[in-house]
């Protein structure tokens, strides 16, 4: 999916919601555990319940690879049923030297080899250019680079200032901008950062931002939109636990839809408020 196609979906669905598929066997409804593939069965129900309300899905790869071969098979099957009108994100946070990054890119972008064909992958840029650019060699694919995250540990490094007062996350964005464009690079920016989006937009005015942290982590959708939305929206706001674990009963998919609908309506209001619609 290219940038204009993503923008079109946002306007069509009046939503910039990304649903996280961090499927944990200890948290899904117990009646699903009798299924042959509980993870896939759960994911399928969530996708069918929310597909018209969101524009992206983001499986966190750790929740699949932790179950070994069975988990990877659940991921493959899930990737195959993701709606074609939704942007797919492999939340893998990969980042290694060039030849290794090339293999990671092949793993998530080359279905003939791996069986997976995601639109994008999250990347940790600490090892520099050769940890990012191999992912950009795949036409039509996106690198979503960690910039300013919402976890407590982000304070350990990301806000470090150099002698001129420039923060590390600003340097990351400026450097990564030279490796690609706003047509193949996005940035991860945590919703709990609020006014930091002003600084982010100084360095990446036209890039899409993947924003975790709304909902269970306490981030404010209104603040994210006030400081981070651009003329094209420019945001993919992720919600995971608040949607997929809204219920542990047999009504889990219906409850997931209800929570997704609440967010979609809030997003529609913000899109109108900011003149995107």
C-alpha positions as CSV (number, residue, x, y, z in Angstrom):
1,X,0.0,0.0,0.0
2,X,1.5,3.4,-1.0
3,X,1.0,6.6,0.8
4,X,-1.9,8.0,-1.2
5,X,-3.7,4.7,-0.9
6,X,-3.4,4.9,2.8
7,X,-4.6,8.5,2.9
8,X,-7.6,7.4,0.7
9,X,-8.5,4.6,3.2
10,X,-8.3,7.1,6.1
11,X,-10.7,9.4,4.4
12,X,-13.0,6.6,3.2
13,X,-13.2,4.9,6.6
14,X,-13.1,8.2,8.5
15,X,-10.6,6.5,10.7
16,X,-6.8,6.2,11.4
17,X,-7.1,3.3,13.8
18,X,-4.5,0.5,13.9
19,X,-5.6,-2.6,15.8
20,X,-2.7,-4.4,17.5
21,X,-2.8,-8.2,17.3
22,X,-0.7,-9.0,20.4
23,X,-2.4,-12.3,20.9
24,X,-1.5,-14.0,24.2
25,X,-2.9,-17.5,24.9
26,X,-3.2,-16.6,28.6
27,X,-5.5,-13.7,27.9
28,X,-7.8,-14.9,25.1
29,X,-11.2,-16.4,26.0
30,X,-10.8,-19.9,27.5
31,X,-13.4,-21.5,25.2
32,X,-11.0,-20.8,22.2
33,X,-8.2,-22.9,23.7
34,X,-10.0,-26.0,22.5
35,X,-9.6,-24.9,18.9
36,X,-6.9,-26.4,16.7
37,X,-5.3,-23.0,16.3
38,X,-6.6,-20.7,19.1
39,X,-4.4,-17.7,18.1
40,X,-5.7,-17.8,14.5
41,X,-9.3,-18.3,15.5
42,X,-9.1,-15.4,17.9
43,X,-7.4,-13.1,15.3
44,X,-9.9,-14.0,12.6
45,X,-12.8,-13.1,14.8
46,X,-11.2,-9.8,15.8
47,X,-10.4,-8.9,12.2
48,X,-13.9,-9.7,11.0
49,X,-15.3,-7.6,13.7
50,X,-13.2,-4.5,13.2
51,X,-12.1,-4.5,9.5
52,X,-14.5,-1.7,8.5
53,X,-13.4,0.5,11.4
54,X,-9.7,0.5,11.1
55,X,-7.1,1.1,8.4
56,X,-4.2,-1.0,9.8
57,X,-3.4,-4.1,11.7
58,X,-0.2,-4.7,13.7
59,X,0.7,-8.1,14.9
60,X,3.5,-7.9,17.5
61,X,5.8,-10.7,16.3
62,X,7.0,-11.7,19.7
63,X,3.6,-12.9,20.6
64,X,3.9,-15.4,17.7
65,X,7.6,-16.5,17.7
66,X,7.3,-17.2,21.4
67,X,5.2,-20.2,20.5
68,X,7.7,-21.6,18.0
69,X,6.7,-23.2,14.8
70,X,3.0,-23.2,15.7
71,X,3.2,-19.5,16.4
72,X,4.8,-18.7,13.1
73,X,2.1,-20.7,11.3
74,X,-0.6,-18.7,13.2
75,X,1.1,-15.5,12.0
76,X,1.3,-16.7,8.4
77,X,-2.4,-17.6,8.4
78,X,-3.3,-14.3,10.1
79,X,-1.3,-12.4,7.5
80,X,-3.2,-14.1,4.7
81,X,-6.6,-12.9,5.9
82,X,-5.7,-9.3,6.7
83,X,-8.0,-7.2,4.5
84,X,-6.4,-5.8,1.3
85,X,-7.7,-2.3,2.2
86,X,-5.8,-2.3,5.5
87,X,-2.1,-1.5,6.0
88,X,-0.2,-4.4,7.5
89,X,2.6,-3.9,10.0
90,X,5.0,-6.5,11.3
91,X,5.9,-5.1,14.7
92,X,9.2,-6.9,14.8
93,X,11.6,-4.1,15.8
94,X,14.4,-5.7,13.9
95,X,17.7,-3.9,13.4
96,X,21.1,-5.5,12.5
97,X,24.0,-5.2,10.1
98,X,23.2,-5.1,6.4
99,X,23.3,-8.7,5.4
100,X,21.2,-9.7,8.4
101,X,18.7,-6.9,7.8
102,X,18.4,-8.1,4.2
103,X,17.3,-11.5,5.5
104,X,14.9,-10.0,8.0
105,X,13.4,-8.0,5.1
106,X,13.0,-11.1,3.1
107,X,11.4,-12.9,6.0
108,X,8.6,-10.3,6.2
109,X,8.4,-9.0,2.7
110,X,9.0,-12.0,0.3
111,X,6.0,-14.4,0.4
112,X,7.7,-16.7,-2.1
113,X,10.4,-17.4,0.4
114,X,8.8,-17.0,3.8
115,X,5.1,-17.0,3.2
116,X,4.8,-13.5,4.7
117,X,3.9,-10.4,2.8
118,X,3.5,-7.4,5.2
119,X,3.4,-3.8,4.0
120,X,5.8,-2.6,6.6
121,X,8.1,-3.5,9.5
122,X,9.1,-1.7,12.7
123,X,12.9,-1.2,12.9
124,X,15.3,-0.2,15.7
125,X,17.9,2.1,14.1
126,X,20.6,2.0,16.7
127,X,23.1,0.2,14.3
128,X,22.7,2.9,11.7
129,X,22.1,3.1,7.9
130,X,22.8,-0.5,7.1
131,X,20.2,-1.6,9.6
132,X,17.4,0.3,7.8
133,X,18.1,0.6,4.1
134,X,17.9,-3.1,3.2
135,X,14.2,-2.9,4.0
136,X,13.8,0.0,1.6
137,X,15.1,-2.1,-1.3
138,X,11.7,-3.8,-1.5
139,X,9.4,-1.8,-3.7
140,X,6.2,-0.6,-2.1
141,X,7.3,-1.6,1.4
142,X,7.8,0.6,4.4
143,X,10.3,0.9,7.2
144,X,8.7,2.2,10.5
145,X,11.6,3.5,12.5
146,X,11.6,3.9,16.3
147,X,12.0,7.6,17.1
148,X,10.4,8.5,20.5
149,X,8.7,5.6,22.3
150,X,6.2,5.6,25.1
151,X,7.9,3.1,27.5
152,X,9.6,4.2,30.7
153,X,13.0,3.0,29.5
154,X,12.9,5.4,26.5
155,X,14.2,8.1,28.9
156,X,17.5,6.2,29.2
157,X,18.7,7.3,25.7
158,X,16.1,9.0,23.5
159,X,16.1,12.4,25.2
160,X,19.9,12.6,25.4
161,X,21.1,16.1,24.3
162,X,24.3,16.8,22.5
163,X,26.4,19.9,23.0
164,X,24.0,22.0,20.9
165,X,20.9,20.8,22.7
166,X,19.6,18.6,20.0
167,X,18.0,15.4,21.4
168,X,18.9,12.0,20.2
169,X,15.4,11.2,18.7
170,X,15.7,14.4,16.6
171,X,19.1,13.3,15.3
172,X,17.6,9.9,14.5
173,X,14.8,11.4,12.4
174,X,17.1,13.9,10.6
175,X,19.5,11.1,9.7
176,X,16.9,8.6,8.6
177,X,15.2,11.2,6.5
178,X,18.3,11.1,4.3
179,X,17.9,7.4,3.6
180,X,14.4,7.4,2.3
181,X,11.3,9.6,1.9
182,X,7.8,10.0,3.4
183,X,6.7,7.5,0.8
184,X,8.6,4.6,2.4
185,X,9.5,5.7,5.9
186,X,7.3,6.2,9.0
187,X,8.3,6.9,12.6
188,X,7.1,5.4,15.9
189,X,6.1,8.1,18.4
190,X,4.5,7.2,21.7
191,X,1.1,8.8,22.5
192,X,2.2,9.5,26.0
193,X,4.6,12.1,24.8
194,X,1.9,14.8,24.1
195,X,3.6,18.1,23.2
196,X,6.7,16.3,21.9
197,X,4.8,15.8,18.7
198,X,5.4,19.5,18.0
199,X,9.1,18.8,17.9
200,X,8.6,15.6,15.9
201,X,6.7,17.5,13.2
202,X,9.5,20.1,13.0
203,X,11.7,17.2,11.7
204,X,9.1,15.1,9.9
205,X,6.2,17.3,8.8
206,X,5.0,15.0,6.1
207,X,5.8,11.5,7.4
208,X,3.2,9.2,8.8
209,X,3.6,8.4,12.5
210,X,2.7,5.1,14.1
211,X,1.4,6.0,17.6
212,X,1.1,3.4,20.3
213,X,0.1,4.3,23.8
214,X,-3.5,5.4,23.4
215,X,-6.0,3.7,25.7
216,X,-4.5,1.3,28.2
217,X,-1.2,3.2,28.4
218,X,-2.9,6.5,29.1
219,X,-2.2,8.5,25.9
220,X,-4.7,11.1,24.9
221,X,-6.0,10.9,21.3
222,X,-7.0,14.6,21.4
223,X,-3.4,15.6,22.3
224,X,-1.9,13.4,19.7
225,X,-4.2,15.0,17.0
226,X,-3.7,18.5,18.3
227,X,0.1,18.3,18.1
228,X,0.7,15.6,15.6
229,X,-1.9,15.6,12.8
230,X,-1.0,17.1,9.5
231,X,-3.0,17.9,6.4
232,X,-3.2,14.3,5.3
233,X,-3.8,13.1,8.9
234,X,-0.3,11.6,9.0
235,X,-1.2,9.3,12.0
236,X,-1.8,5.7,12.6
237,X,-2.9,5.4,16.2
238,X,-2.7,1.9,17.6
239,X,-4.9,0.4,20.2
240,X,-4.4,-3.2,21.4
241,X,-5.5,-4.3,24.8
242,X,-8.5,-1.9,25.0
243,X,-9.9,-3.5,21.9
244,X,-8.9,-7.2,21.6
245,X,-9.2,-7.9,25.3
246,X,-12.4,-6.0,25.9
247,X,-14.0,-9.3,27.0
248,X,-12.9,-12.8,27.9
249,X,-16.3,-14.2,27.1
250,X,-17.9,-15.5,24.0
251,X,-18.9,-12.0,23.1
252,X,-15.2,-11.0,22.8
253,X,-15.5,-10.1,19.1
254,X,-18.6,-8.0,19.6
255,X,-17.0,-6.1,22.5
256,X,-13.9,-5.6,20.5
257,X,-16.1,-4.0,17.8
258,X,-17.8,-1.7,20.3
259,X,-14.5,-0.4,21.6
260,X,-13.1,0.0,18.1
261,X,-16.2,1.9,17.1
262,X,-15.8,4.3,20.0
263,X,-12.3,5.1,18.8
264,X,-13.4,5.4,15.2
265,X,-16.0,8.0,16.1
266,X,-13.5,10.0,18.1
267,X,-11.1,9.8,15.1
268,X,-13.8,10.9,12.7
269,X,-14.4,14.0,14.9
270,X,-10.7,14.8,14.9
271,X,-10.4,14.4,11.2
272,X,-13.2,16.8,10.6
273,X,-11.9,19.2,13.3
274,X,-8.5,19.4,11.6
275,X,-9.9,19.7,8.1
276,X,-8.7,16.3,6.7
277,X,-12.3,15.3,5.8
